[in-house]
Amino acid sequence: MLLDPTAPIDTQGGFCCDICKATFSSYDAYLDHCNSRLHLRNAGTNLPTERVDDVARIRARLAWLKQKKVAKGELKQTASQDPKTFFEDRLQKKEDQHSAERRKRYDKKKGRSPAS
């Protein structure tokens, strides 16, 4: 709440944006304003956004990032494998793990010894 709304902006309570000549009663409102288009436009900050519709550019960027991680040692190099086959193998492996876990829980619930 502002202490004196009739007072000049400099002497009012709250948070003041000198660029936009606006006063805010809460810090959250002030931060929202500082990140708004109006404030950024008044401040002369130009934040262009680039829309990428070219799939080839996206794939090239992802490949570059992958190579960068491999070079740093953060990612293991896998054998060149068809991505579809690689995905299907991983999916099958996850399904097998899931079914084994379900079977284990079922056996535990029924009091059976786990099947090997």
N, CA and C atoms as a LAMMPS dump frame, in Angstrom:
ITEM: TIMESTEP
0
ITEM: NUMBER OF ATOMS
348
ITEM: BOX BOUNDS ff ff ff
-5.0000000000000000e+02 5.0000000000000000e+02
-5.0000000000000000e+02 5.0000000000000000e+02
-5.0000000000000000e+02 5.0000000000000000e+02
ITEM: ATOMS id mol type element x y z
1 1 1 N 0.842 -1.177 0
2 1 2 C 0 0 0
3 1 3 C 0.885 1.237 0
4 2 1 N 0.545 2.203 -0.812
5 2 2 C 1.303 3.434 -0.88
6 2 3 C 1.007 4.275 0.355
7 3 1 N 2.042 4.924 0.867
8 3 2 C 1.843 5.719 2.063
9 3 3 C 1.03 6.969 1.785
10 4 1 N 1.328 7.666 0.72
11 4 2 C 0.618 8.9 0.388
12 4 3 C 0.499 9.011 -1.128
13 5 1 N -0.641 8.577 -1.695
14 5 2 C -0.768 8.599 -3.145
15 5 3 C -0.767 9.997 -3.757
16 6 1 N -0.996 11.045 -2.945
17 6 2 C -1.009 12.408 -3.492
18 6 3 C 0.38 13.034 -3.481
19 7 1 N 1.328 12.397 -2.812
20 7 2 C 2.691 12.93 -2.736
21 7 3 C 3.402 12.709 -4.063
22 8 1 N 4.47 13.469 -4.307
23 8 2 C 5.254 13.246 -5.528
24 8 3 C 5.794 11.816 -5.571
25 9 1 N 6.072 11.339 -6.769
26 9 2 C 6.518 9.959 -6.966
27 9 3 C 7.762 9.647 -6.147
28 10 1 N 8.679 10.607 -6.014
29 10 2 C 9.926 10.359 -5.293
30 10 3 C 9.696 10.094 -3.81
31 11 1 N 8.656 10.643 -3.224
32 11 2 C 8.439 10.514 -1.784
33 11 3 C 7.373 9.471 -1.433
34 12 1 N 6.765 8.814 -2.425
35 12 2 C 5.768 7.788 -2.141
36 12 3 C 6.442 6.524 -1.635
37 13 1 N 5.687 5.715 -0.902
38 13 2 C 6.202 4.432 -0.449
39 13 3 C 6.095 3.419 -1.577
40 14 1 N 6.778 2.308 -1.449
41 14 2 C 6.713 1.281 -2.478
42 14 3 C 7.951 1.303 -3.351
43 15 1 N 7.81 0.723 -4.517
44 15 2 C 8.932 0.614 -5.456
45 15 3 C 8.66 1.479 -6.665
46 16 1 N 9.672 2.215 -7.072
47 16 2 C 9.498 3.186 -8.152
48 16 3 C 10.392 2.833 -9.337
49 17 1 N 9.816 2.901 -10.533
50 17 2 C 10.584 2.739 -11.754
51 17 3 C 10.807 4.132 -12.327
52 18 1 N 12.052 4.603 -12.284
53 18 2 C 12.359 5.953 -12.756
54 18 3 C 12.218 6.067 -14.26
55 19 1 N 12.442 4.964 -14.972
56 19 2 C 12.363 4.994 -16.435
57 19 3 C 10.937 5.207 -16.903
58 20 1 N 9.989 4.458 -16.306
59 20 2 C 8.591 4.508 -16.74
60 20 3 C 7.736 5.433 -15.884
61 21 1 N 8.316 6.006 -14.833
62 21 2 C 7.584 6.871 -13.901
63 21 3 C 6.379 6.14 -13.319
64 22 1 N 6.611 4.921 -12.842
65 22 2 C 5.552 4.109 -12.261
66 22 3 C 5.97 3.667 -10.864
67 23 1 N 4.98 3.555 -9.98
68 23 2 C 5.231 3.14 -8.613
69 23 3 C 4.438 1.876 -8.331
70 24 1 N 5.057 0.936 -7.62
71 24 2 C 4.434 -0.348 -7.331
72 24 3 C 4.467 -0.594 -5.834
73 25 1 N 3.394 -1.186 -5.323
74 25 2 C 3.29 -1.401 -3.878
75 25 3 C 4.013 -2.664 -3.422
76 26 1 N 4.247 -3.597 -4.334
77 26 2 C 4.945 -4.824 -3.933
78 26 3 C 6.161 -5.051 -4.828
79 27 1 N 7.103 -5.781 -4.269
80 27 2 C 8.325 -6.083 -5.001
81 27 3 C 8.035 -6.996 -6.191
82 28 1 N 7.091 -7.927 -6.019
83 28 2 C 6.731 -8.834 -7.112
84 28 3 C 6.169 -8.069 -8.307
85 29 1 N 5.3 -7.088 -8.036
86 29 2 C 4.742 -6.279 -9.112
87 29 3 C 5.841 -5.48 -9.808
88 30 1 N 6.798 -4.987 -9.021
89 30 2 C 7.911 -4.234 -9.585
90 30 3 C 8.766 -5.12 -10.493
91 31 1 N 9.057 -6.362 -10.041
92 31 2 C 9.847 -7.277 -10.872
93 31 3 C 9.105 -7.651 -12.152
94 32 1 N 7.804 -7.892 -12.043
95 32 2 C 7.01 -8.179 -13.242
96 32 3 C 7.09 -7.02 -14.219
97 33 1 N 7.026 -5.802 -13.685
98 33 2 C 7.107 -4.623 -14.551
99 33 3 C 8.483 -4.528 -15.216
100 34 1 N 9.537 -4.803 -14.444
101 34 2 C 10.897 -4.7 -14.994
102 34 3 C 11.126 -5.678 -16.133
103 35 1 N 10.402 -6.777 -16.152
104 35 2 C 10.538 -7.765 -17.223
105 35 3 C 9.489 -7.601 -18.319
106 36 1 N 8.651 -6.587 -18.199
107 36 2 C 7.576 -6.395 -19.179
108 36 3 C 8.099 -5.732 -20.452
109 37 1 N 7.329 -5.892 -21.516
110 37 2 C 7.705 -5.279 -22.799
111 37 3 C 7.732 -3.756 -22.71
112 38 1 N 6.757 -3.198 -21.981
113 38 2 C 6.678 -1.736 -21.865
114 38 3 C 7.948 -1.181 -21.238
115 39 1 N 8.397 -1.764 -20.147
116 39 2 C 9.602 -1.284 -19.473
117 39 3 C 10.832 -1.473 -20.354
118 40 1 N 10.94 -2.658 -20.976
119 40 2 C 12.099 -2.906 -21.825
120 40 3 C 12.136 -1.971 -23.023
121 41 1 N 10.954 -1.666 -23.571
122 41 2 C 10.885 -0.725 -24.68
123 41 3 C 11.291 0.677 -24.222
124 42 1 N 10.788 1.103 -23.044
125 42 2 C 11.137 2.42 -22.514
126 42 3 C 12.617 2.518 -22.152
127 43 1 N 13.203 1.403 -21.743
128 43 2 C 14.616 1.386 -21.376
129 43 3 C 15.518 1.337 -22.606
130 44 1 N 14.937 1.085 -23.77
131 44 2 C 15.721 1.032 -24.993
132 44 3 C 16.399 -0.308 -25.206
133 45 1 N 15.977 -1.306 -24.455
134 45 2 C 16.543 -2.641 -24.589
135 45 3 C 15.776 -3.378 -25.665
136 46 1 N 16.487 -3.88 -26.639
137 46 2 C 15.857 -4.611 -27.719
138 46 3 C 16.201 -6.078 -27.541
139 47 1 N 15.182 -6.892 -27.276
140 47 2 C 15.401 -8.317 -27.108
141 47 3 C 14.721 -9.057 -28.247
142 48 1 N 15.413 -9.171 -29.372
143 48 2 C 14.785 -9.857 -30.501
144 48 3 C 14.662 -11.35 -30.224
145 49 1 N 13.568 -11.906 -30.638
146 49 2 C 13.386 -13.343 -30.514
147 49 3 C 13.485 -13.943 -31.902
148 50 1 N 14.15 -15.06 -31.966
149 50 2 C 14.347 -15.722 -33.247
150 50 3 C 13.476 -16.963 -33.293
151 51 1 N 12.639 -17.051 -34.284
152 51 2 C 11.791 -18.221 -34.442
153 51 3 C 12.46 -19.132 -35.474
154 52 1 N 12.713 -20.353 -35.051
155 52 2 C 13.397 -21.306 -35.912
156 52 3 C 12.382 -22.311 -36.424
157 53 1 N 12.134 -22.276 -37.713
158 53 2 C 11.209 -23.212 -38.325
159 53 3 C 11.928 -24.238 -39.186
160 54 1 N 13.211 -24.091 -39.325
161 54 2 C 13.98 -24.955 -40.192
162 54 3 C 14.435 -26.182 -39.409
163 55 1 N 13.88 -27.335 -39.71
164 55 2 C 14.19 -28.57 -39.001
165 55 3 C 15.666 -28.933 -39.167
166 56 1 N 16.208 -28.672 -40.318
167 56 2 C 17.625 -29.002 -40.569
168 56 3 C 18.534 -28.215 -39.624
169 57 1 N 18.211 -26.958 -39.383
170 57 2 C 19.016 -26.144 -38.466
171 57 3 C 18.926 -26.677 -37.049
172 58 1 N 17.739 -27.117 -36.648
173 58 2 C 17.554 -27.647 -35.3
174 58 3 C 18.352 -28.938 -35.136
175 59 1 N 18.271 -29.823 -36.127
176 59 2 C 19.021 -31.083 -36.057
177 59 3 C 20.53 -30.836 -36.041
178 60 1 N 20.976 -29.865 -36.828
179 60 2 C 22.402 -29.542 -36.853
180 60 3 C 22.852 -29.014 -35.496
181 61 1 N 22.039 -28.186 -34.878
182 61 2 C 22.375 -27.636 -33.56
183 61 3 C 22.427 -28.747 -32.506
184 62 1 N 21.448 -29.653 -32.54
185 62 2 C 21.435 -30.765 -31.59
186 62 3 C 22.639 -31.677 -31.78
187 63 1 N 23.024 -31.925 -33.03
188 63 2 C 24.202 -32.749 -33.313
189 63 3 C 25.463 -32.065 -32.79
190 64 1 N 25.553 -30.757 -32.961
191 64 2 C 26.706 -29.996 -32.474
192 64 3 C 26.782 -30.07 -30.951
193 65 1 N 25.628 -29.919 -30.273
194 65 2 C 25.618 -30.005 -28.814
195 65 3 C 26.017 -31.4 -28.328
196 66 1 N 25.583 -32.424 -29.059
197 66 2 C 25.941 -33.798 -28.694
198 66 3 C 27.446 -34.007 -28.834
199 67 1 N 28.029 -33.522 -29.932
200 67 2 C 29.472 -33.652 -30.134
201 67 3 C 30.241 -32.921 -29.033
202 68 1 N 29.711 -31.788 -28.625
203 68 2 C 30.353 -31.002 -27.577
204 68 3 C 30.366 -31.783 -26.256
205 69 1 N 29.237 -32.444 -25.931
206 69 2 C 29.173 -33.246 -24.71
207 69 3 C 30.086 -34.46 -24.794
208 70 1 N 30.159 -35.086 -25.961
209 70 2 C 31.033 -36.246 -26.141
210 70 3 C 32.484 -35.821 -25.953
211 71 1 N 32.84 -34.668 -26.476
212 71 2 C 34.211 -34.181 -26.354
213 71 3 C 34.574 -33.909 -24.896
214 72 1 N 33.621 -33.417 -24.118
215 72 2 C 33.872 -33.138 -22.705
216 72 3 C 33.856 -34.411 -21.861
217 73 1 N 33.332 -35.486 -22.407
218 73 2 C 33.259 -36.732 -21.669
219 73 3 C 31.981 -36.876 -20.864
220 74 1 N 31.023 -35.978 -21.056
221 74 2 C 29.759 -36.045 -20.334
222 74 3 C 28.815 -37.076 -20.933
223 75 1 N 29.076 -37.468 -22.158
224 75 2 C 28.179 -38.379 -22.858
225 75 3 C 29.015 -39.447 -23.532
226 76 1 N 28.598 -40.7 -23.377
227 76 2 C 29.336 -41.789 -24.015
228 76 3 C 28.973 -41.85 -25.494
229 77 1 N 29.974 -42.093 -26.303
230 77 2 C 29.755 -42.246 -27.736
231 77 3 C 29.137 -43.612 -27.976
232 78 1 N 27.988 -43.642 -28.644
233 78 2 C 27.355 -44.921 -28.967
234 78 3 C 27.698 -45.275 -30.4
235 79 1 N 27.63 -46.561 -30.673
236 79 2 C 27.895 -46.999 -32.042
237 79 3 C 26.858 -46.376 -32.953
238 80 1 N 27.279 -46.069 -34.165
239 80 2 C 26.315 -45.473 -35.088
240 80 3 C 25.236 -46.504 -35.364
241 81 1 N 24.05 -46.176 -34.896
242 81 2 C 22.933 -47.096 -34.982
243 81 3 C 21.745 -46.302 -35.503
244 82 1 N 20.884 -46.988 -36.181
245 82 2 C 19.685 -46.348 -36.682
246 82 3 C 18.899 -45.802 -35.489
247 83 1 N 18.539 -44.515 -35.49
248 83 2 C 17.829 -43.941 -34.344
249 83 3 C 16.53 -44.677 -34.018
250 84 1 N 15.825 -45.137 -35.025
251 84 2 C 14.571 -45.836 -34.781
252 84 3 C 14.833 -47.157 -34.048
253 85 1 N 15.831 -47.891 -34.491
254 85 2 C 16.193 -49.151 -33.851
255 85 3 C 16.688 -48.899 -32.434
256 86 1 N 17.503 -47.862 -32.27
257 86 2 C 18.026 -47.512 -30.959
258 86 3 C 16.88 -47.205 -29.998
259 87 1 N 15.9 -46.436 -30.453
260 87 2 C 14.75 -46.095 -29.627
261 87 3 C 13.936 -47.337 -29.282
262 88 1 N 13.698 -48.186 -30.281
263 88 2 C 12.925 -49.402 -30.032
264 88 3 C 13.626 -50.319 -29.041
265 89 1 N 14.961 -50.429 -29.13
266 89 2 C 15.722 -51.242 -28.184
267 89 3 C 15.593 -50.692 -26.765
268 90 1 N 15.734 -49.403 -26.643
269 90 2 C 15.605 -48.782 -25.317
270 90 3 C 14.202 -48.954 -24.77
271 91 1 N 13.196 -48.806 -25.613
272 91 2 C 11.811 -48.973 -25.197
273 91 3 C 11.555 -50.403 -24.731
274 92 1 N 12.062 -51.373 -25.472
275 92 2 C 11.885 -52.775 -25.097
276 92 3 C 12.568 -53.062 -23.762
277 93 1 N 13.751 -52.502 -23.577
278 93 2 C 14.48 -52.698 -22.332
279 93 3 C 13.697 -52.14 -21.15
280 94 1 N 13.127 -50.953 -21.3
281 94 2 C 12.318 -50.333 -20.243
282 94 3 C 11.079 -51.163 -19.952
283 95 1 N 10.42 -51.657 -21.004
284 95 2 C 9.23 -52.483 -20.805
285 95 3 C 9.579 -53.771 -20.062
286 96 1 N 10.722 -54.38 -20.379
287 96 2 C 11.154 -55.584 -19.69
288 96 3 C 11.423 -55.308 -18.211
289 97 1 N 12.085 -54.177 -17.928
290 97 2 C 12.346 -53.806 -16.544
291 97 3 C 11.037 -53.582 -15.791
292 98 1 N 10.111 -52.898 -16.433
293 98 2 C 8.822 -52.605 -15.808
294 98 3 C 8.056 -53.888 -15.514
295 99 1 N 8.018 -54.806 -16.462
296 99 2 C 7.283 -56.049 -16.245
297 99 3 C 7.955 -56.895 -15.159
298 100 1 N 9.283 -56.872 -15.087
299 100 2 C 9.982 -57.606 -14.036
300 100 3 C 9.662 -57.02 -12.663
301 101 1 N 9.631 -55.697 -12.573
302 101 2 C 9.29 -55.05 -11.308
303 101 3 C 7.859 -55.361 -10.903
304 102 1 N 6.941 -55.351 -11.866
305 102 2 C 5.542 -55.668 -11.572
306 102 3 C 5.414 -57.111 -11.091
307 103 1 N 6.13 -58.026 -11.735
308 103 2 C 6.077 -59.421 -11.362
309 103 3 C 6.629 -59.618 -9.95
310 104 1 N 7.701 -58.906 -9.635
311 104 2 C 8.316 -58.989 -8.325
312 104 3 C 7.348 -58.492 -7.245
313 105 1 N 6.692 -57.36 -7.496
314 105 2 C 5.708 -56.833 -6.544
315 105 3 C 4.539 -57.792 -6.377
316 106 1 N 4.084 -58.373 -7.476
317 106 2 C 2.958 -59.313 -7.443
318 106 3 C 3.317 -60.544 -6.599
319 107 1 N 4.515 -61.083 -6.844
320 107 2 C 4.952 -62.26 -6.094
321 107 3 C 5.088 -61.941 -4.605
322 108 1 N 5.605 -60.752 -4.307
323 108 2 C 5.765 -60.35 -2.913
324 108 3 C 4.396 -60.22 -2.247
325 109 1 N 3.427 -59.673 -2.954
326 109 2 C 2.087 -59.489 -2.43
327 109 3 C 1.411 -60.837 -2.166
328 110 1 N 1.606 -61.802 -3.044
329 110 2 C 0.986 -63.11 -2.926
330 110 3 C 1.78 -64.061 -2.021
331 111 1 N 2.948 -63.619 -1.565
332 111 2 C 3.752 -64.439 -0.663
333 111 3 C 4.52 -65.535 -1.359
334 112 1 N 4.742 -65.381 -2.634
335 112 2 C 5.478 -66.397 -3.398
336 112 3 C 6.956 -66.034 -3.443
337 113 1 N 7.752 -67.022 -3.69
338 113 2 C 9.157 -66.736 -3.919
339 113 3 C 9.303 -66.217 -5.346
340 114 1 N 10.205 -65.276 -5.567
341 114 2 C 10.363 -64.712 -6.916
342 114 3 C 10.72 -65.768 -7.944
343 115 1 N 10.059 -65.705 -9.075
344 115 2 C 10.355 -66.647 -10.16
345 115 3 C 11.638 -66.226 -10.849
346 116 1 N 12.47 -67.195 -11.184
347 116 2 C 13.745 -66.876 -11.817
348 116 3 C 13.609 -66.948 -13.305
